[in-house]
Amino acid sequence: MEINIIVPAGGKSSRYNTGKPKWLRTHPDGKLMIEHALQALVKNNYKLNIYIITNSDIQREFNVQSILKDSSLSSAELILLPHSTNSAVETIYKGIKYHAKNFNYSLPTILKDSDNFVELSEDIKWGKSNFTVGLNLNKVDTNRIKSKSFLVVDEFNNVVDFIEKQVVSDKISVGTHCFSTFQSYMLKAESFLNEKQSLEIYNSHIIASLIYEKEQFIYEEAKDYIDFGTQKEWNEIFKQHSTYFVDFDGTLVKNKGKYGDNNWDQLNDIPLLENINIFKSFQKKGASIIITTSRDPKYRDYIHNFLKRLDLEVDEIICGLNHSPRVIVNDFANTNPYPSCSAISIPRNGDLRNYFQYDF
């Protein structure tokens, strides 16, 4: 199966701090946002023709070609429009019509937003019909409801209307649409752009107009969805992927020392289970856990196996530290906002639940 994927990426990222366009920003795991946006699609065993459409101003300022060359999207075709556009529809239309190389309009073609992660069902029948992907608000929580596009779906799972920024149903679009062939989109986009040159046109307008003309679109429910649309949501991703430097004695196990009858050599530590469970919950959301301890490096394997038996698989164990205060120093910037580090001091063998404002 061969599929086209088109990502319009010419926007100004106005809901983000100044700096790189949001789709070029680095996720905590080291990948670009746009890599995450396409992650669930590129893992399938299809031949993918990926078209990323932006403009020459963004290329000149940020050297997009150089950034993508070092990413998993190095084989994507980067299309540079000479000027910024008024809408994603204009970006897509001009990018494909005038600048895409050897674009095959007869292939199934996905339009995908650059600022969210969407996972699709494995049993989608590509090329058999048009479909648009959404979420049922009765099943998930999501932000910025009033800024979303809403889908009206009948009892046969057909989309009967697609409306911008009006709460008319319990289903929202997640910015992922597939056309069995792409000719109808381009024709409709050309018509809209010729008639309404000064207005911002959304993909929802194109799809709704095609639906009114009796072209069928099936509703597909997203298996998973993560929204990166605003700086606040991106910051929350960073928060969930924080790196925690966690002391062992007095924080994860009842404190003991190097000397005395009940010392480190006894290898009989008593776990502080509530605290360990907190870090297990953080880890499930994406956090990295690094253990710090004054214990000698000879105890590293013991600490690793002790925590592993409690289902906490840590990323690293740093041994042999001074028995003294520990200070974290880290830089901050618009892409990693202030404060980029923090510290929590708890009473020895204390309960960490009193210090974190999370649902565990």
PAGU-441449 format. One line per 2 residues: number of its first residue (from 1); their letters; for each residue x, y, z of N, C-alpha, C. Coordinates in steps of 0.02 Angstrom, whole numbers, plus 32768, in hexadecimal, padded with zeros to 4 digits. Example, Ala and Ser with C-alpha at 12.3 -4.5 7.8 and 13.67 -1.06 7.14 Angstrom:
<rs>
1	AS	8294,7EE4,8186,8267,7F1F,8186,8294,7F5B,8186  8282,7F90,8162,82AC,7FCB,8165,8285,8002,818A
</rs>
This chain:
<rs>
1	ME	802A,7FC4,8000,8000,8000,8000,802C,803E,8000  801C,806D,7FD4,8040,80AD,7FD0,8010,80E5,7FE4
3	IN	8027,8112,800F,7FFD,8147,802B,8023,8189,802A  7FFF,81BE,8018,801A,8202,8020,8008,821D,8066
5	II	8037,8240,8085,8028,8265,80C3,803E,82AD,80B8  800F,82DB,80C4,801E,8323,80BC,8018,8345,80FF
7	VP	804C,8369,8112,804C,838E,8152,8055,83D9,8143  8021,8401,814A,8029,844A,8143,804C,8466,8180
9	AG	8083,848B,8176,80AC,84A2,81AE,80C4,84E9,81A2  8098,8513,818A,80AC,8557,817B,8092,858B,81AC
11	GK	8072,8573,81E3,8054,85A1,8213,8088,85C7,823C  8070,85F8,8262,809C,8624,8289,80A5,860B,82D1
13	SS	8085,85D4,82E4,808B,85B9,8328,807B,85EE,835C  8044,8612,8351,8033,864B,837B,801F,8638,83C1
15	RY	800E,85F8,83CD,7FFB,85E2,8410,8037,85C6,8436  8073,85D4,841B,80B2,85BE,843B,80DE,85FA,844B
17	NT	810E,85EF,8479,8141,8621,8485,8169,862E,8445  818A,8667,8443,81B2,8676,8408,81EB,8643,8402
19	GK	8202,863B,83C5,8236,860A,83B7,8226,85E2,8379  823D,85A5,8376,8230,857A,833D,81E5,856F,8333
21	PK	81CF,8563,82F5,818A,854C,82EB,817F,850E,8317  8142,8508,8330,8135,84D2,8361,8147,848E,8346
23	WL	813C,8481,8306,8146,843E,82EB,8190,842B,82E7  81BD,845D,82F0,8205,8450,82F1,8221,844C,8337
25	RT	81F6,8451,8369,820E,844F,83AE,821B,8406,83C4  8247,8400,83F4,825F,83BD,8408,8237,83A3,8443
27	HP	821A,8369,8439,81F7,8345,846E,8229,832E,84A3  8214,8323,84E1,8243,830B,8514,8268,82CC,8501
29	DG	824C,82A3,84D6,826F,8265,84C3,82A3,8270,848C  82AB,82B0,8475,82DE,82C0,8443,82C4,82C4,83FC
31	KL	8287,82AD,83F0,826A,82B2,83AC,824A,82F6,83A2  8242,8309,8363,821E,8346,8353,81D3,833C,835D
33	MI	81AF,8374,836A,8167,836F,836F,8149,8350,8331  8161,8363,82F6,8145,8349,82B8,8152,82FE,82B1
35	EH	8189,82E5,82CD,8194,829D,82CE,815F,827A,82F7  814D,8298,8330,8118,827C,8359,80D5,827F,8335
37	AL	80CA,82B6,8310,808B,82BD,82EC,8080,8286,82B9  80B7,826D,829D,80B3,8239,8269,80C5,81F3,8283
39	QA	80D6,81EE,82C2,80F2,81B0,82DD,80C4,8174,82D2  8084,817C,82E0,8056,8143,82DA,8049,8130,8292
41	LV	8055,815E,8263,804A,814F,821D,8087,812D,81FE  80C2,8145,820E,80FE,812B,81EE,8112,80E7,8207
43	KN	80F6,80D1,8240,8108,808F,825A,80E7,8056,8232  80B5,8068,8209,8094,8035,81E0,80C0,8021,81A5
45	NY	80B5,7FE6,818C,80DF,7FCC,8155,80C3,7FE1,8111  80BC,8023,8107,80A5,803D,80C8,80DD,8065,80A7
47	KL	80D9,806E,8067,8105,809D,8045,80E6,80E2,804E  8109,810E,8070,80ED,814F,8080,8111,8186,805A
49	NI	80E9,81B0,803A,8104,81EC,8019,80F0,8227,8045  8121,8241,806B,8112,8275,809D,8125,82B8,8080
51	YI	80F5,82E7,8083,80FF,832C,806A,80F5,835C,80A4  8129,837F,80B6,8126,83B2,80EB,8129,83F6,80C8
53	IT	80F4,841E,80D1,80F0,845C,80AC,80F7,8497,80DB  812A,84BF,80D1,8134,84FC,80F8,8146,8534,80C8
55	NS	8169,8568,80DF,8179,859F,80B2,81C3,85B3,80B8  81D9,85D9,8089,8220,85EB,8084,8237,8615,80BF
57	DI	820B,863E,80DB,821F,8666,8115,8233,863A,8150  820D,8605,815D,821D,85D6,8193,825E,85B1,8183
59	QR	8267,859E,8144,82A4,857C,8130,82E1,85A9,813B  82DC,85E9,8127,8315,8616,812E,8327,8621,8178
61	EF	82F5,8627,81A3,8303,8636,81E9,831A,85FA,8210  82FF,85BE,8200,830D,8584,822B,832F,8549,8207
63	NV	833C,8551,81C7,835D,851C,81A0,833B,84D8,81AB  82FB,84D6,8198,82D2,849B,81A2,82F1,845D,8181
65	QS	830D,8466,8146,8329,842D,8122,8360,840B,814B  8389,8433,816C,83BE,8416,8195,83A2,83F0,81D1
67	IL	836C,840B,81F0,834E,83EA,822A,832E,83A8,8216  8308,83A8,81E0,82E6,836B,81CB,8317,8336,81B3
69	KD	8350,834C,8198,8383,831D,817F,839C,82F0,81B7  839C,830A,81F4,83B5,82E4,822D,837D,82C0,8254
71	SS	8342,82BE,8237,8308,82A0,8259,82F3,8261,8234  82C0,8240,824E,82A4,8205,822D,827D,8217,81EE
73	LS	8274,8258,81E1,824E,826E,81A6,827C,8288,816F  82BA,8270,816F,82EB,8288,813E,82D6,827A,80F6
75	SA	82AC,8247,80EC,8296,8236,80A8,8257,825C,8093  823A,8283,80BF,81FE,82A9,80AE,8210,82E0,807B
77	EL	81E0,82F1,8051,81E9,8328,8023,81D5,8369,8046  8205,8396,804D,81F8,83D7,806B,81E6,8408,8034
79	IL	81AA,8423,8038,8192,8453,8005,8193,8498,8023  81B6,84C6,8001,81BD,850B,801A,8196,853A,7FED
81	LP	8160,8554,8009,813A,8587,7FE4,815F,85CA,7FE8  8159,85F4,7FB5,817F,8633,7FB5,8167,8664,7FEA
83	HS	8127,865D,7FFF,810B,868C,8030,80DF,8666,8061  80D1,8685,809A,80A1,8668,80C9,805B,866A,80AA
85	TN	802F,8640,80C4,7FEB,863B,80AA,7FB9,864F,80E0  7F7A,8654,80CC,7F45,8667,80FA,7F24,862C,811E
87	SA	7F33,85EF,8108,7F11,85B6,8125,7F37,8576,8115  7F27,8541,813B,7F43,8500,812C,7F2C,84E7,80E8
89	VE	7EEF,84F7,80D5,7ED5,84E2,8094,7EFE,8501,805C  7F0C,8542,8062,7F35,8563,802F,7F7B,8545,802D
91	TI	7F97,8537,8068,7FD9,8517,806B,7FDA,84D5,8046  7FA8,84AB,8055,7FA4,8469,8035,7F9A,846F,7FEA
93	YK	7F6B,8499,7FD6,7F5B,849F,7F8F,7F97,84B7,7F67  7FB5,84EE,7F7C,7FED,850A,7F56,802B,84DD,7F59
95	GI	8035,84BF,7F93,806F,8494,7F9A,806C,8458,7F6D  8032,8438,7F69,802B,83FB,7F40,8025,840D,7EF6
97	KY	7FFD,843F,7EE6,7FF0,844F,7EA0,802D,846A,7E7B  8052,8495,7E9E,8087,84BA,7E7B,80CE,84A3,7E8C
99	HA	80D6,847D,7EC3,811A,846F,7ED8,8129,8426,7EE7  80F6,83FC,7EF1,8104,83B5,7F01,811F,8391,7EC4
101	KN	8150,8366,7ECF,816E,833F,7E99,8149,82FD,7E90  8130,82F1,7E54,8113,82AF,7E43,80DC,829A,7E73
103	FN	80B3,82CA,7E89,807D,82B8,7EB7,8048,828F,7E93  8035,8257,7EB1,8005,8229,7E92,7FC0,8235,7EB2
105	YS	7F94,8257,7E8E,7F52,8269,7EA9,7F25,822D,7EB3  7F34,81F6,7E94,7F08,81BB,7E98,7F14,8191,7ED6
107	LP	7F4A,819F,7EFC,7F59,8179,7F38,7F30,8191,7F73  7F22,8165,7FA4,7F05,817E,7FE3,7F33,81B4,8000
109	TI	7F15,81EA,8017,7F3C,8223,802F,7F23,8239,8073  7F51,823D,80A3,7F41,8252,80E7,7F57,829A,80F1
111	LK	7F2A,82C3,810B,7F3C,8305,8124,7F44,8300,816F  7F7D,8317,8189,7F8C,830D,81D0,7FA6,834E,81EF
113	DS	7F87,8364,8226,7FA1,839D,824C,7FE6,838D,8267  800F,83C1,826E,8054,83B7,8286,8059,83BB,82D2
115	DN	8022,83CC,82F5,8028,83DB,833D,7FFF,83AC,8369  7FF6,836E,8353,7FD8,833C,837F,7FED,82F6,8369
117	FV	7FE5,82C8,8398,7FF2,8281,838B,7FAE,825E,8386  7FA4,8238,8351,7F66,8213,8347,7F77,81CB,8333
119	EL	7F5B,819C,8357,7F64,8155,8344,7F23,813B,8328  7F27,811A,82EE,7EEC,8101,82CB,7EE3,80B6,82D7
121	SE	7EA6,809F,82C9,7E97,8058,82CE,7EBD,8032,8298  7ED1,7FF4,82A9,7EF7,7FCB,8279,7ECC,7FB1,8240
123	DI	7E89,7FB1,8249,7E5F,7F92,8216,7E42,7FC4,81E4  7E5F,8000,81E0,7E48,8030,81AE,7E56,8015,8168
125	KW	7E26,801B,813C,7E2D,8004,80F7,7E41,803F,80CB  7E83,8047,80C3,7E9D,8081,809F,7E87,807F,8056
127	GK	7E73,80B9,803D,7E62,80BE,7FF6,7E1C,80AA,7FE6  7DF8,808A,8015,7DB4,8073,8007,7D81,80AC,800E
129	SN	7D8F,80DC,803B,7D60,8113,8046,7D85,814E,8064  7D65,8187,8064,7D7F,81C0,8089,7D6D,81B8,80D2
131	FT	7D99,81D0,80FE,7D86,81D0,8145,7DA7,820B,8168  7D8A,821D,81A0,7DA8,824F,81CC,7DAA,8233,8212
133	VG	7DDD,8245,8238,7DEA,8227,8279,7DD4,8256,82B0  7DB4,823A,82E3,7D9C,8265,831A,7DA1,8243,835D
135	LN	7D89,8266,838F,7D86,824E,83D4,7D3F,8257,83EE  7D29,8227,8416,7CE9,822D,8439,7CF6,824E,847D
137	LN	7CD9,8288,8488,7CE6,82AD,84C6,7CCA,828B,8503  7C9E,825A,84FA,7C85,8234,8533,7CB7,8200,854B
139	KV	7CEC,81F4,8523,7D1D,81C1,8535,7D60,81DD,854A  7D6E,821B,8537,7DB0,8238,8546,7DA8,8280,855F
141	DT	7DDC,8298,8580,7DDF,82DF,8592,7E0F,8302,8562  7DFE,833D,854D,7E2B,8364,8523,7E20,83AE,8531
143	NR	7E50,83D6,851D,7E4F,841E,852C,7E34,8446,84F2  7E27,8486,84FF,7E15,84B7,84CC,7DDA,849F,84A1
145	IK	7DA6,8488,84C2,7D6D,846C,849D,7D50,849E,846B  7D49,84DC,847F,7D29,850E,8453,7D53,851E,8415
147	SK	7D93,850C,8416,7DBD,8519,83DB,7DC0,84DE,83AB  7D9C,84A8,83BA,7DA0,846C,8392,7D6E,846E,8358
149	SF	7D78,843F,8329,7D47,8433,82F4,7D1C,83F8,8309  7CDB,83FD,82FC,7CAC,83C9,8313,7C8F,83A2,82D9
151	LV	7C87,8361,82E4,7C6C,8334,82B2,7C26,831D,82C5  7BF8,8320,8296,7BB6,8304,829F,7BB3,82C2,827A
153	VD	7BA5,828C,829E,7BA9,8248,8282,7B66,8226,8288  7B51,8203,8253,7B11,81DF,8256,7B19,8199,8273
155	EF	7AE3,8174,8276,7AE4,8132,8296,7B0C,80FE,826D  7B1D,810F,822E,7B45,80E2,8204,7B8E,80F6,8203
157	NN	7BA2,8123,822F,7BE8,813B,8234,7BFD,8166,81FA  7BCD,8183,81D7,7BDC,81B3,81A2,7BDF,81F9,81C0
159	VV	7C10,8220,81AB,7C12,8266,81BF,7BE0,828D,8195  7BB1,82AE,81B6,7B7E,82D4,8191,7B8A,831F,8194
161	DF	7BB7,8335,81C2,7BC9,837C,81C4,7C0A,8384,81EA  7C2B,83BC,81DB,7C6E,83CA,81F7,7C6F,8415,8203
163	IE	7C6F,8429,8242,7C63,846F,8254,7C9B,8489,8280  7CB6,84C4,826E,7CED,84E2,8292,7CD5,8506,82D1
165	KQ	7CF5,84F5,830A,7CF2,851C,8347,7CAB,852B,835F  7C7E,84FB,8355,7C3B,84FF,8371,7C2C,84B9,838F
167	VV	7C18,84B8,83CE,7C0B,8479,83F0,7BC7,845E,83D9  7BC9,8432,83A7,7B8B,8418,838B,7B83,83CD,8394
169	SD	7BB6,83AD,83B3,7BB1,8365,83BC,7BE3,8350,83F3  7BE7,830E,83FF,7C17,82F4,8430,7C56,82D9,840E
171	KI	7C61,82EA,83CE,7C9B,82D1,83AA,7CC3,830B,838C  7D05,830B,8399,7D2F,833F,837D,7D60,8320,834A
173	SV	7D75,8349,831B,7DA8,8336,82EC,7DED,833B,830D  7E1B,830F,82F9,7E5F,8312,8313,7E91,8321,82DA
175	GT	7E78,8342,82A6,7EA5,835C,8272,7EC6,8327,8248  7EA3,82EF,823D,7EBD,82B9,8213,7E85,82A2,81E5
177	HC	7E91,82AA,81A4,7E5D,829A,8172,7E7D,8272,813A  7E58,8241,8120,7E72,8219,80E9,7E42,821B,80AE
179	FS	7E5D,8227,8073,7E37,8228,8035,7E4C,81EC,800B  7E1B,81C7,7FF2,7E2C,818C,7FCA,7E53,819F,7F8C
181	TF	7E44,81D8,7F6F,7E6D,81FA,7F3D,7E6B,8244,7F4D  7E9A,826B,7F31,7EA0,82B0,7F49,7E85,82E4,7F17
183	QS	7E69,82CE,7EDF,7E52,82FE,7EAE,7E19,8329,7EC9  7DEA,830B,7EED,7DAF,8330,7F03,7DC3,8367,7F35
185	YM	7DF3,8358,7F61,7E0A,838B,7F90,7E27,83C6,7F6A  7E52,83B9,7F3A,7E74,83EF,7F16,7E43,841A,7EEF
187	LK	7E12,83FA,7ED0,7DE0,8421,7EAA,7DB7,844D,7ED9  7DA3,8431,7F11,7D7B,8458,7F40,7DA5,8490,7F60
189	AE	7DE4,8482,7F70,7E10,84B5,7F8B,7E1A,84EE,7F5A  7E23,84DE,7F1B,7E2C,8512,7EE8,7DEE,853E,7EE4
191	SF	7DB3,851F,7EE6,7D75,8545,7EE4,7D6F,8575,7F20  7D7D,855B,7F5C,7D79,8585,7F98,7DAB,85BE,7F96
193	LN	7DE8,85AF,7F82,7E1D,85E2,7F82,7E0E,8619,7F4E  7DF0,8607,7F17,7DDE,8638,7EE4,7DA5,8665,7EFC
195	EK	7D77,8648,7F22,7D3C,866E,7F37,7D47,8696,7F77  7D71,867D,7FA4,7D77,869A,7FE7,7DC0,86A7,7FF9
197	QS	7DE0,86D0,7FD1,7E28,86D9,7FD6,7E3D,86F9,8018  7E13,8721,8037,7E27,8745,8073,7E16,8720,80B4
199	LE	7DF4,86E7,80AE,7DDE,86C2,80EA,7E0D,8688,80F9  7E10,8676,813A,7E35,863A,814C,7E08,85FD,8141
201	IY	7E1F,85D1,8117,7DF8,8596,8104,7E15,855A,8128  7DEA,8532,8146,7DFF,84F6,816A,7DF0,84B8,8141
203	NS	7E13,8482,8151,7E04,8442,8130,7DBC,842D,813E  7DA2,8441,8178,7D5C,8430,8187,7D2D,844E,8153
205	HI	7D3C,848B,813A,7D12,84A9,8107,7D13,8480,80C7  7D4E,8468,80B4,7D53,8440,8078,7D2D,83FF,807F
207	IA	7D37,83DD,80B7,7D16,839C,80C1,7CCB,83A4,80C7  7CB5,83D7,80EC,7C6C,83E3,80F3,7C4D,83EF,80AF
209	SL	7C6E,8417,8086,7C52,8425,8043,7C4F,83E6,8019  7C81,83BB,801D,7C7F,837C,7FF8,7C47,834F,8012
211	IY	7C3C,834F,8054,7C06,8327,8070,7BC2,8340,8057  7BBA,8383,8054,7B7B,839F,803B,7B6E,838A,7FF2
213	EK	7BA4,837D,7FCE,7B9E,8368,7F88,7B9C,831B,7F82  7B8F,82FA,7FBB,7B82,82B2,7FBE,7BC1,8287,7FB9
215	EQ	7BFB,82A4,7FC7,7C37,827B,7FCC,7C3A,825F,8013  7C46,821E,801A,7C42,81FC,805A,7C84,8202,8081
217	FI	7C7E,8212,80C2,7CB6,8210,80F1,7CA1,81E6,812D  7CCA,81B5,813E,7CBE,8189,8177,7CDF,81A7,81B5
219	YE	7CBE,819F,81EE,7CDC,81B4,822D,7D06,817C,8249  7D46,818A,8258,7D73,815A,8277,7D87,8175,82BB
221	EA	7D82,814B,82EE,7D94,8160,8332,7DDF,8157,833D  7E00,818A,8357,7E47,8186,8367,7E52,8155,83A1
223	KD	7E85,812B,839C,7E96,80FE,83D3,7EBA,8124,840B  7EE1,8157,83F6,7F05,817F,8427,7F0E,81C5,8409
225	YI	7F13,81F7,8435,7F18,823C,841E,7F3C,8265,8453  7F6F,8289,843E,7F92,82B8,846B,7F97,82FA,8447
227	DF	7F7D,832F,8466,7F7B,8371,8446,7FB7,839A,845B  7FDB,83B5,8429,8013,83E3,8436,8003,842A,841F
229	GT	7FC4,843B,8418,7FB0,8477,83F5,7FC5,84B9,8414  7FCF,84BB,8455,7FE1,84F9,8476,8020,84F0,84A1
231	QK	803E,8528,84B4,8079,8525,84DF,8068,8503,8522  802C,8510,853C,8018,84F1,857B,8017,84A6,8575
233	EW	7FFC,848C,853E,7FF8,8443,8535,803E,8425,852A  8068,8449,8507,80AD,8432,84FC,80D3,8432,853F
235	NE	80C8,8465,8568,80E9,8467,85AA,80D3,842C,85D5  8094,8418,85CF,807B,83DF,85F5,809E,839F,85E0
237	IF	80AC,8398,859F,80D2,835F,8587,8117,835E,85A7  8137,8398,85AA,8179,839D,85C9,8175,838A,8613
239	KQ	8140,83A2,8634,8138,8393,867B,8131,8348,8686  810B,8327,865C,8101,82DE,8663,8141,82B7,8655
241	HS	816E,82D4,862D,81AC,82B2,861B,81E7,82CD,8644  81DA,82E8,867E,8210,8302,86A8,8241,82CB,86BA
243	TY	827E,82E0,86C9,82AF,82B2,86E4,82B4,82BE,872F  82AB,8289,8756,82AC,828D,879F,82EC,826E,87B9
245	FV	8312,8296,87DE,834D,827D,8801,8336,826E,8849  8334,822E,8859,8313,8218,8897,8345,81F7,88C5
247	DF	834B,8212,8901,8376,81F3,8933,8359,81AF,8948  8386,8181,8957,836F,813D,8969,835E,8139,89B3
249	DG	838F,8143,89DE,8384,813E,8A27,835A,8178,8A41  8325,8168,8A64,82FA,819B,8A82,82C5,81B5,8A54
251	TL	82C7,81A2,8A13,8294,81B7,89E3,8270,817B,89C5  8295,8149,89B0,8276,810C,8994,827A,80D1,89C4
253	VK	82AA,80D3,89F1,82AE,80A0,8A25,82BB,80C3,8A67  82AA,80A1,8A9E,82B8,80BE,8AE0,8304,80C7,8AE8
255	NK	8315,8101,8B01,835B,8114,8B02,8386,80E5,8B2D  83C0,80D7,8B13,83F4,80B5,8B3A,8437,80D0,8B21
257	GK	846C,80C1,8B45,84AD,80DD,8B34,84E2,80A9,8B29  851F,80C2,8B22,8558,8098,8B14,8570,8071,8B52
259	YG	8562,808E,8B8D,857E,8073,8BCA,8546,8057,8BF7  855A,8031,8C29,852B,8017,8C5A,8515,7FD1,8C4A
261	DN	84E9,7FB6,8C76,84D2,7F71,8C6E,84A6,7F68,8C30  8479,7F98,8C23,844B,7F93,8BE9,8465,7FC2,8BB3
263	NW	8498,7FAC,8B8F,84B7,7FD8,8B5E,84A8,7FC0,8B17  84C6,7FE3,8AE6,84B9,7FD4,8AA0,84CA,7F8C,8A8D
265	DQ	84FB,7F6F,8AAE,8510,7F2B,8A9D,84DB,7EF6,8AAD  84AA,7F08,8AD6,8477,7ED6,8AE9,8448,7EC6,8AB0
267	LN	8442,7EF3,8A7F,8418,7EE8,8A43,83D0,7ED3,8A56  83B4,7EF6,8A87,8370,7EE5,8A9E,8346,7F24,8AA4
269	DI	8349,7F4E,8A71,8326,7F8E,8A74,82DB,7F86,8A78  82BB,7FB6,8A9A,8272,7FB7,8AA0,8257,7FED,8A70
271	PL	8230,7FDA,8A3D,821A,800B,8A0C,81E5,803B,8A28  81E8,8079,8A12,81B3,80AA,8A1E,8184,80A7,89E2
273	LE	8153,807A,89E6,812C,8066,89AC,8104,80A0,898E  80E9,80CC,89B7,80C2,8104,899C,80EE,8130,8971
275	NI	812B,813C,8986,8159,8165,895E,816E,8142,891E  817B,8102,8923,818D,80DB,88E7,8154,80DC,88B5
277	NI	8116,80D5,88CE,80DC,80D5,88A1,80D4,8117,887C  80E7,814E,889D,80E3,8190,887C,8110,8190,883F
279	FK	814D,8179,8846,817C,817A,880D,8169,8147,87D9  8149,8110,87EC,812F,80E2,87BB,80FA,8103,8790
281	SF	80CF,812A,87B0,809A,814D,878A,80B7,8182,875C  80EC,81A6,8773,810D,81D7,8748,812D,81B5,870B
283	QK	814C,817C,8718,816F,8159,86E2,813E,8142,86AC  8103,812D,86C0,80D1,8118,868F,80BC,8151,8661
285	KG	80C2,818F,8679,80B0,81C9,8651,80EB,81E2,8627  8126,81C5,862F,815E,81D8,8606,819B,81F1,862B
287	AS	8199,81F4,866D,81D1,8210,8694,820D,81E1,8693  8249,81FF,869B,8286,81D9,86A6,8297,81DC,86F1
289	II	82AE,81A4,870C,82BE,819F,8753,8308,818E,875A  832D,81BA,877C,8374,81AF,8789,837E,81AD,87D4
291	IT	839A,8177,87EE,83A6,816F,8835,83E9,818E,8847  83E9,81B6,887D,8428,81D2,8898,8432,81B7,88DE
293	TS	8470,81A7,88EF,847D,818A,8930,84C6,8193,8944  84D1,8196,8985,8515,8196,89A0,8531,814F,89A5
295	RD	8508,811E,899A,8520,80D9,899E,8556,80CC,8969  8584,80A1,897A,85BC,8090,894E,85A2,8070,890D
297	PK	85C6,8079,88D5,85B0,805A,8896,85A6,800E,889A  85C4,7FEC,88CB,85BA,7FA4,88D0,8572,7F91,88E0
299	YR	854A,7FC3,88F6,8503,7FB6,8905,84D5,7FC4,88CA  84F1,7FD9,8891,84C7,7FEE,8858,8499,7FB6,8841
301	DY	84B4,7F7A,8836,848A,7F43,881F,8455,7F31,8852  8467,7F33,8892,8435,7F25,88C6,83FB,7F56,88C2
303	IH	840B,7F97,88BD,83D7,7FCB,88BA,83AB,7FC1,887D  83CB,7FB3,8844,83A5,7FA9,8806,8375,7F6E,880E
305	NF	838D,7F36,8827,8362,7EFB,882D,832D,7F03,8863  833F,7F26,8898,830F,7F34,88CF,82D3,7F5A,88B3
307	LK	82E0,7F8F,888D,82AA,7FB8,8871,8285,7F93,8839  82A9,7F6C,8812,828A,7F46,87DC,8256,7F16,87F8
309	RL	8266,7EF7,8831,8236,7EC9,8850,81F6,7EED,8864  81FB,7F2E,886E,81C0,7F57,8880,81A3,7F79,8842
311	DL	81B7,7F63,8806,819E,7F7B,87C6,81B2,7FC3,87B7  81EA,7FDA,87D2,8205,801B,87C0,8247,800F,879D
313	EV	8248,8014,875B,8283,8009,8733,82A2,804D,8725  82D8,805E,8749,82F4,80A2,8746,8323,80A8,870B
315	DE	832F,80E7,86F6,8359,80F4,86BB,83A4,80F3,86CC  83B4,8108,8708,83FB,810B,871B,8400,810C,8767
317	II	8439,80F5,8780,8447,80F9,87C8,848C,8118,87D1  848E,8151,87F2,84CD,8175,87FD,84E2,8169,8846
319	CG	8519,8146,8850,8530,8134,8893,856C,815E,88A8  857C,8159,88E8,85B9,8178,8902,85B7,81C3,8909
321	LN	857B,81E0,890E,8575,8229,8914,8585,823E,895C  8598,827D,8962,85A4,8299,89A5,8565,8295,89CF
323	HS	856E,828A,8A10,8537,828D,8A3F,852D,82D7,8A52  850E,82FC,8A23,8509,8345,8A28,84D3,835E,89F9
325	PR	84C2,83A0,89FA,848E,83B9,89CE,849F,83AC,8984  8469,83A3,895C,8470,8399,8914,844C,83D1,88EF
327	VI	846E,83EF,88C0,8454,8429,889C,8450,8419,8852  8416,8426,8832,840E,841C,87EB,8414,8460,87C8
329	VN	843D,8463,8794,8445,84A0,876C,8432,848F,8724  8403,84B5,8708,83EB,84A8,86C4,83DA,84E9,86A1
331	DF	83E3,84EB,865F,83D2,8528,863A,8388,8528,862A  836D,8564,861C,8328,856A,8605,8325,8596,85C7
333	AN	82F0,858E,85A1,82E6,85B4,8563,829C,85B1,8552  8288,85D2,851C,8242,85CF,8507,822C,8588,84F9
335	TN	825A,855F,84E0,8248,851A,84D0,824B,84EC,850D  8269,8502,8544,826B,84DD,8583,8263,8511,85BA
337	PY	8225,8527,85C7,8219,8564,85ED,8230,8562,8635  823B,859D,8650,824C,85A5,8696,8210,8593,86C2
339	PS	8219,8571,86FA,8257,8552,8711,8263,850F,86F0  82A0,8504,86D9,82B0,84C5,86B7,82CA,8491,86E8
341	CS	82CF,84A3,8727,82DF,8471,875B,82C2,8489,879D  82B9,845B,87CA,829E,846B,880C,82B6,8436,883D
343	AI	82A7,8440,887D,82BE,8410,88B0,828A,8409,88E6  8286,83CD,8902,8259,83BF,893A,8282,839E,8971
345	SI	827F,83BA,89AC,829F,839B,89E7,8268,8383,8A15  826C,8343,8A28,8239,8327,8A54,825A,830F,8A95
347	PR	8233,830B,8ACB,824F,82EE,8B08,8265,82A6,8AFB  8299,8290,8B1C,82B2,824C,8B13,827A,821A,8B1D
349	NG	8272,81EC,8AED,823D,81B8,8AED,81F8,81D6,8AE8  81F4,8215,8ACD,81B3,8237,8AC8,8189,821F,8A8F
351	DL	814A,8237,8A8D,8119,8223,8A5A,8118,8257,8A23  812C,8243,89E7,8131,8272,89AE,80ED,828B,8996
353	RN	80B8,8269,89A7,8076,827E,8990,8064,82C4,89A9  8085,82DA,89DE,8079,831E,89F8,809C,8354,89D0
355	YF	80C5,8340,899E,80F0,8370,897C,80E3,8374,8931  80BA,8347,8915,80AB,8348,88CF,8061,8355,88C4
357	QY	8051,8382,8896,800B,8390,8886,7FF8,8369,8847  7FF2,8328,884E,7FE1,82FB,8818,7FAA,82CC,882E
359	DF	7F89,82AE,87FD,7F5E,8275,880B,7F88,8236,8802  7F8D,820E,8836,7FB8,81D4,8833,7F8F,8195,8824
</rs>
